[in-house]
Amino acid sequence: MQRTTHQDAFATRETLLQALLLRGLAGDALAYREFLAALAVHLRAFLRRRLAQRPADVEDLLQEVLLAVHNARHTYQPQQPLTAWVQAIARYKLADGLRSRARHEGRHDPLDDDSELFAASDAEPAEARRDLARLLALLPDRQRLPIVYVKLEGLSVEDTARLTGLSGAAVKVGIHRGLKALARLIRGSDDHEDR
């Protein structure tokens, strides 16, 4: 009996959140605000359980997840479960946040050798990221989104399929075709520069 009550509550919550999101996507700003506020309650609990050792990070990460949900709202497909879509985004942001914080904590090492300070520049990686972003923008969504989610952000094919509304096979095909298209674009720009 307890299990059924829990499942009913979950289904009711899913239906309510989905209805609010769909109304928000249709232009109802109040419904969208209600969706984000209700979602924040559930996400906060999700993050607190996973960040029990880092409670100070919960609110920052919550804002990052809500922003990611907002930015990806156009990828939500009404026929897919809202919970799975949000959970994929939240898991990615959680993993990304933990990686970022681990890197940041490693930056507090003392600078022993002053000569290393000017040994390398961050300009090249930043330029490469900008170039990649420009090239990716030239691809259609069915190729660009799978590459961004799977290859750059590290999501699984299944999570990407849920986020984009594509099938798993279509995600794999999109990655393959997108990478080939990127290679052609790069070769084309290299050929152009040689002239």
BALUMFI-97445 format. One record per atom (N, C-alpha, C): residue in one letter; x, y negated, z negated. Coordinates in steps of 0.001 Angstrom, whole numbers. Layout:
BEGIN
res;east;north;up
a;X;Y;Z
...
END
This chain:
BEGIN
res;east;north;up
m;821;1194;0
m;0;0;0
m;870;-1266;0
q;1923;-1286;-823
q;2838;-2425;-894
q;3479;-2693;461
r;3873;-1619;1151
r;4533;-1744;2452
r;3606;-2419;3457
t;2346;-2020;3482
t;1381;-2591;4401
t;1170;-4076;4106
t;1104;-4452;2842
t;932;-5843;2455
t;2123;-6674;2920
h;3322;-6141;2748
h;4533;-6829;3211
h;4508;-6988;4730
q;4135;-5936;5438
q;4067;-5997;6904
q;3008;-6992;7354
d;1870;-7022;6666
d;810;-7970;7005
d;1283;-9407;6806
a;1977;-9651;5689
a;2490;-10999;5408
a;3497;-11413;6466
f;4356;-10483;6858
f;5347;-10770;7898
f;4649;-11113;9211
a;3662;-10311;9601
a;2934;-10534;10858
a;2207;-11874;10830
t;1604;-12209;9689
t;897;-13484;9548
t;1871;-14649;9684
r;3019;-14536;9007
r;4043;-15584;9071
r;4553;-15745;10504
e;4808;-14635;11163
e;5288;-14651;12559
e;4264;-15355;13453
t;2998;-15004;13302
t;1938;-15584;14127
t;1818;-17089;13884
l;1869;-17493;12629
l;1763;-18915;12285
l;2934;-19708;12861
l;4150;-19220;12637
l;5330;-19932;13147
l;5316;-20006;14664
q;4946;-18910;15306
q;4905;-18907;16771
q;3865;-19897;17286
a;2690;-19925;16646
a;1650;-20859;17071
a;2121;-22310;16925
l;2782;-22614;15799
l;3299;-23971;15600
l;4345;-24322;16656
l;5254;-23394;16930
l;6285;-23658;17936
l;5652;-23877;19302
l;4730;-23027;19701
l;4116;-23163;21024
l;3345;-24476;21145
r;2654;-24873;20072
r;1973;-26175;20095
r;3001;-27303;20189
g;4108;-27143;19473
g;5175;-28144;19546
g;5768;-28243;20939
l;5984;-27092;21564
l;6528;-27090;22921
l;5553;-27702;23918
a;4260;-27648;23592
a;3232;-28238;24457
a;3070;-29735;24203
g;3858;-30291;23261
g;3838;-31728;23039
g;3264;-32183;21712
d;2847;-31277;20859
d;2296;-31633;19553
d;3456;-31828;18575
a;3836;-33092;18376
a;5003;-33406;17539
a;4784;-33004;16082
l;3574;-33170;15575
l;3284;-32795;14198
l;3435;-31293;13996
a;2923;-30511;14929
a;3050;-29047;14845
a;4521;-28647;14899
y;5298;-29340;15711
y;6725;-29011;15822
y;7445;-29320;14508
r;7116;-30443;13881
r;7717;-30774;12578
r;7326;-29729;11533
e;6056;-29303;11563
e;5608;-28262;10631
e;6360;-26956;10881
f;6568;-26641;12161
f;7323;-25432;12512
f;8723;-25498;11915
l;9433;-26610;12126
l;10801;-26734;11617
l;10839;-26684;10093
a;9863;-27331;9429
a;9832;-27321;7960
a;9576;-25914;7429
a;8623;-25199;8032
a;8324;-23830;7593
a;9492;-22903;7898
l;10083;-23089;9052
l;11223;-22259;9432
l;12393;-22502;8477
a;12591;-23736;8076
a;13691;-24069;7166
a;13576;-23299;5853
v;12346;-23131;5349
v;12141;-22388;4099
v;12642;-20954;4251
h;12266;-20316;5358
h;12661;-18921;5585
h;14152;-18800;5888
l;14678;-19737;6675
l;16106;-19700;7004
l;16971;-19931;5760
r;16523;-20824;4888
r;17284;-21102;3667
r;17429;-19824;2836
a;16335;-19066;2709
a;16390;-17808;1960
a;17312;-16808;2656
f;17216;-16720;3977
f;18073;-15833;4774
f;19551;-16183;4540
l;19871;-17478;4584
l;21264;-17916;4430
l;21753;-17760;2989
r;20889;-18017;2023
r;21293;-17856;620
r;21702;-16413;325
r;20944;-15461;891
r;21293;-14046;663
r;22654;-13727;1272
r;22959;-14307;2398
r;24201;-13984;3089
r;25385;-14839;2627
l;25099;-15943;1988
l;26161;-16833;1516
l;26164;-16927;-8
a;25883;-15830;-664
a;25818;-15824;-2132
a;27133;-16310;-2741
q;28255;-16033;-2083
q;29561;-16445;-2590
q;29900;-17891;-2212
r;29092;-18487;-1323
r;29365;-19845;-840
r;28082;-20677;-841
p;27442;-20838;-1976
p;26146;-21540;-2001
p;26214;-22985;-1497
a;27367;-23613;-1600
a;27504;-24998;-1140
a;27377;-25111;377
d;27578;-24008;1093
d;27521;-24032;2558
d;26114;-23840;3113
v;25166;-23453;2272
v;23826;-23096;2742
v;23148;-24248;3484
e;23104;-25428;2879
e;22369;-26542;3490
e;23014;-27003;4799
d;24356;-27050;4845
d;25035;-27439;6086
d;24718;-26452;7199
l;24802;-25179;6874
l;24540;-24150;7872
l;23066;-24147;8277
l;22190;-24410;7335
l;20766;-24497;7646
l;20527;-25570;8706
q;21151;-26718;8533
q;20984;-27799;9515
q;21540;-27398;10879
e;22659;-26683;10886
e;23236;-26223;12154
e;22300;-25241;12858
v;21699;-24340;12101
v;20776;-23364;12691
v;19534;-24075;13227
l;18970;-24993;12444
l;17788;-25722;12908
l;18091;-26524;14164
l;19266;-27123;14223
l;19653;-27866;15421
l;19804;-26924;16615
a;20391;-25753;16381
a;20548;-24779;17463
a;19187;-24281;17952
v;18258;-24052;17023
v;16899;-23640;17410
v;16266;-24750;18242
h;16412;-25978;17791
h;15848;-27116;18531
h;16451;-27199;19935
n;17771;-27085;20023
n;18435;-27198;21326
n;18111;-26037;22261
a;17790;-24868;21691
a;17496;-23689;22513
a;16001;-23448;22669
r;15176;-24368;22186
r;13727;-24125;22183
r;13185;-23832;23578
h;13800;-24398;24613
h;13329;-24159;25985
h;13587;-22715;26440
t;14425;-21975;25723
t;14713;-20585;26120
t;13739;-19595;25493
y;12931;-20067;24531
y;12004;-19150;23870
y;10910;-18711;24841
q;10687;-17420;24900
q;9635;-16837;25735
q;8496;-16391;24827
p;7262;-16876;25042
p;6147;-16566;24140
p;5873;-15075;23945
q;6232;-14242;24906
q;5972;-12808;24756
q;7002;-12114;23866
q;8089;-12788;23502
q;9087;-12167;22638
q;8827;-12544;21176
p;9222;-11661;20257
p;9019;-11976;18835
p;9848;-13207;18428
l;9199;-14147;17806
l;9876;-15369;17375
l;10973;-15054;16365
t;10691;-14129;15455
t;11653;-13789;14408
t;12964;-13275;15004
a;12881;-12414;16000
a;14092;-11873;16621
a;14888;-12979;17303
w;14192;-13888;17948
w;14851;-15002;18645
w;15572;-15909;17642
v;14875;-16284;16584
v;15478;-17157;15567
v;16609;-16430;14850
q;16400;-15155;14546
q;17417;-14405;13822
q;18710;-14285;14631
a;18585;-14116;15945
a;19787;-14049;16789
a;20565;-15361;16701
i;19855;-16468;16751
i;20504;-17777;16648
i;21142;-17942;15262
a;20393;-17576;14228
a;20897;-17735;12854
a;22126;-16862;12607
r;22098;-15618;13083
r;23260;-14725;12893
r;24482;-15279;13608
y;24281;-15792;14815
y;25406;-16369;15550
y;25973;-17574;14797
k;25101;-18478;14366
k;25564;-19676;13661
k;26237;-19318;12336
l;25717;-18297;11661
l;26324;-17844;10415
l;27740;-17335;10670
a;27884;-16475;11670
a;29215;-15939;11999
a;30145;-17062;12443
d;29639;-17955;13260
d;30445;-19078;13742
d;30855;-19977;12580
g;29919;-20242;11665
g;30219;-21079;10508
g;31264;-20453;9601
l;31158;-19153;9389
l;32147;-18467;8541
l;33527;-18487;9193
r;33573;-18259;10526
r;34861;-18328;11238
r;35450;-19726;11131
s;34624;-20726;11353
s;35084;-22114;11325
s;35610;-22491;9945
r;34884;-22091;8916
r;35321;-22420;7559
r;36611;-21685;7201
a;36765;-20463;7679
a;37990;-19701;7415
a;39184;-20385;8095
r;38970;-20859;9324
r;40050;-21585;10022
r;40370;-22877;9288
h;39329;-23586;8848
h;39521;-24860;8156
h;40287;-24669;6848
e;39955;-23631;6115
e;40645;-23372;4857
e;42113;-23044;5088
g;42450;-22474;6218
g;43840;-22170;6545
g;44635;-23407;6914
r;43947;-24516;7167
r;44626;-25753;7571
r;45240;-26495;6402
h;45044;-26028;5210
h;45582;-26714;4053
h;46989;-26234;3697
d;47605;-25473;4590
d;48974;-25033;4363
d;49903;-26240;4465
p;50927;-26298;3656
p;51853;-27433;3726
p;52613;-27437;5056
l;52960;-28624;5511
l;53706;-28788;6753
l;55191;-28735;6413
d;55805;-27558;6623
d;57198;-27360;6246
d;58158;-27957;7266
d;57865;-27754;8543
d;58791;-28148;9584
d;58170;-29294;10382
d;58701;-30506;10199
d;58153;-31679;10877
d;58259;-31570;12396
s;59205;-30795;12908
s;59386;-30698;14359
s;58193;-30009;15023
e;57444;-29189;14265
e;56278;-28518;14839
e;55126;-29479;15097
l;55153;-30634;14438
l;54054;-31579;14549
l;53833;-32018;15996
f;54907;-32251;16730
f;54779;-32725;18109
f;55120;-31646;19131
a;55189;-30400;18689
a;55570;-29314;19588
a;54477;-28980;20592
a;53216;-29150;20241
a;52122;-28785;21142
a;51048;-29861;21100
s;50302;-29922;22172
s;49235;-30901;22284
s;47900;-30182;22387
d;46878;-30777;21803
d;45527;-30229;21934
d;44859;-30689;23221
a;45505;-31546;23986
a;44877;-32109;25175
a;44554;-31033;26210
e;45460;-30086;26429
e;45220;-29075;27459
e;44002;-28211;27154
p;43861;-27646;25942
p;42646;-26865;25670
p;41373;-27704;25805
a;41423;-28963;25376
a;40233;-29818;25474
a;39890;-30066;26940
e;40913;-30310;27757
e;40673;-30512;29188
e;40121;-29246;29825
a;40654;-28098;29436
a;40168;-26829;29982
a;38702;-26611;29611
r;38330;-26939;28364
r;36925;-26802;27944
r;36021;-27714;28765
r;36476;-28955;29007
r;35672;-29882;29817
r;35525;-29369;31245
d;36627;-28858;31818
d;36572;-28318;33177
d;35625;-27124;33255
l;35710;-26237;32265
l;34830;-25071;32241
l;33372;-25501;32116
a;33110;-26488;31271
a;31733;-26979;31108
a;31211;-27543;32423
r;32052;-28271;33153
r;31633;-28816;34467
r;31337;-27694;35455
l;32193;-26671;35478
l;31968;-25554;36392
l;30711;-24769;36011
l;30529;-24522;34725
l;29341;-23784;34281
l;28059;-24532;34627
a;28111;-25859;34582
a;26921;-26660;34889
a;26477;-26472;36336
l;27381;-26014;37190
l;27047;-25793;38599
l;26306;-24479;38828
l;26335;-23595;37843
l;25697;-22283;37984
l;24219;-22357;37613
p;23415;-21493;38225
p;22008;-21424;37806
p;21919;-20848;36388
d;20823;-21153;35687
d;20638;-20703;34301
d;20814;-19196;34145
r;20327;-18398;35103
r;20385;-16934;34969
r;21822;-16408;34992
q;22776;-17237;35448
q;24194;-16868;35393
q;24909;-17622;34275
r;24608;-18904;34143
r;25298;-19745;33154
r;24993;-19301;31723
l;23709;-19117;31386
l;23349;-18785;30008
l;23946;-17460;29540
p;23892;-16369;30363
p;24544;-15137;29904
p;26048;-15299;29670
i;26715;-16061;30523
i;28155;-16276;30341
i;28406;-17046;29049
v;27635;-18109;28827
v;27823;-18925;27625
v;27551;-18100;26370
y;26404;-17400;26342
y;26031;-16664;25132
y;26930;-15459;24872
v;27202;-14649;25908
v;27952;-13407;25696
v;29457;-13659;25696
k;29956;-14317;26712
k;31406;-14455;26864
k;32004;-15573;26008
l;31283;-16673;25840
l;31853;-17790;25089
l;31426;-17808;23625
e;30157;-17465;23365
e;29675;-17532;21987
e;29703;-16182;21277
g;29941;-15094;22015
g;30110;-13787;21394
g;28832;-13061;21016
l;27691;-13496;21547
l;26444;-12776;21254
l;26422;-11460;22022
s;25616;-10526;21558
s;25466;-9256;22262
s;24572;-9455;23486
v;24604;-8484;24393
v;23747;-8523;25575
v;22282;-8521;25129
e;21967;-7725;24099
e;20587;-7628;23618
e;20112;-8962;23040
d;20943;-9601;22221
d;20567;-10894;21650
d;20401;-11936;22750
t;21287;-11894;23735
t;21198;-12831;24851
t;19923;-12595;25644
a;19577;-11339;25837
a;18336;-11022;26560
a;17142;-11611;25810
r;17119;-11461;24488
r;16015;-12020;23706
r;15976;-13548;23794
l;17148;-14178;23736
l;17197;-15641;23785
l;16766;-16198;25134
t;17152;-15514;26208
t;16907;-16040;27544
t;15642;-15514;28192
g;15094;-14432;27650
g;13925;-13823;28279
g;14279;-12925;29447
l;15570;-12720;29686
l;16022;-11817;30744
l;16107;-10396;30200
s;16118;-9422;31083
s;16357;-8049;30642
s;17851;-7883;30364
g;18208;-6821;29648
g;19625;-6558;29390
g;20401;-6387;30676
a;19801;-5685;31641
a;20464;-5486;32933
a;20649;-6819;33654
a;19631;-7694;33577
a;19736;-9001;34239
a;20822;-9856;33588
v;21003;-9713;32270
v;22077;-10444;31589
v;23431;-9975;32124
k;23608;-8659;32229
k;24880;-8122;32733
k;25132;-8558;34174
v;24088;-8494;35000
v;24220;-8919;36403
v;24542;-10412;36454
g;23872;-11210;35597
g;24138;-12647;35565
g;25580;-12958;35204
i;26110;-12218;34244
i;27516;-12415;33861
i;28426;-12076;35031
h;28203;-10915;35641
h;29048;-10464;36748
h;29006;-11465;37907
r;27802;-11825;38324
r;27673;-12758;39450
r;28177;-14151;39082
g;27921;-14558;37849
g;28380;-15870;37403
g;29891;-15979;37371
l;30551;-14916;36893
l;32019;-14937;36866
l;32593;-14954;38275
k;31954;-14218;39176
k;32406;-14251;40578
k;32214;-15648;41172
a;31079;-16265;40868
a;30815;-17617;41370
a;31825;-18613;40791
l;32146;-18464;39492
l;33155;-19341;38887
l;34507;-19170;39568
a;34865;-17919;39849
a;36149;-17665;40527
a;36166;-18341;41898
r;35033;-18259;42621
r;34952;-18923;43938
r;35072;-20435;43776
l;34415;-20992;42774
l;34491;-22437;42546
l;35919;-22862;42216
i;36584;-22068;41385
i;37967;-22394;41013
i;38878;-22303;42227
r;38731;-21228;43005
r;39538;-21100;44228
r;39244;-22239;45190
g;37982;-22617;45292
g;37599;-23711;46181
g;38216;-25018;45749
s;38226;-25287;44420
s;38815;-26529;43941
s;40345;-26490;44072
d;40949;-25287;43910
d;42395;-25167;44087
d;42759;-25387;45552
d;41936;-24807;46469
d;42211;-24996;47900
d;42110;-26463;48262
h;41120;-27148;47684
h;40902;-28555;47973
h;42081;-29393;47493
e;42649;-29043;46338
e;43769;-29802;45793
e;45046;-29598;46602
d;45163;-28430;47258
d;46379;-28169;48044
d;46412;-28991;49324
r;45277;-29474;49774
r;45230;-30196;51059
r;45779;-31583;50946
END
